[in-house]
Amino acid sequence: DERHYAYACLTRYSTIGQIMGAGVPEIPTVTISPGARAKIAAYLHRIIRDALGSSWPTVVKARSMSLDSTLYSVVDNG
C-alpha cells in the first residue's frame, strides 16, 4: 500500500505540489493510515528537493539587443 500511495503521489501534478508545499495529499483510491501518508510525503519531499539540488527551477528572461548602423547606440528589444 505504501508503494501504491507513493506512485499515486508521483503520477499526479496536484499531489506533487501539495508535497512540495509541506502538505500530505489524500488519495481516495489508496487506503493507508494518516501517519504512514505523512511519512511517505515527507520522504518524497526530501527526495524531490535533493534531486532538484539547492535551487528551484527558474525561468530566466531572455535578453536580446540590436545595434544600429553606427554601432554607437543600443536598443533594447524587450
Summary of the structure (lengths in Angstrom):
residues: 78
radius of gyration: 22.0
end to end distance: 51.6
largest distance: 71.5
contacts: 154
relative contact order: 0.14
helix: 46%
strand: 8%
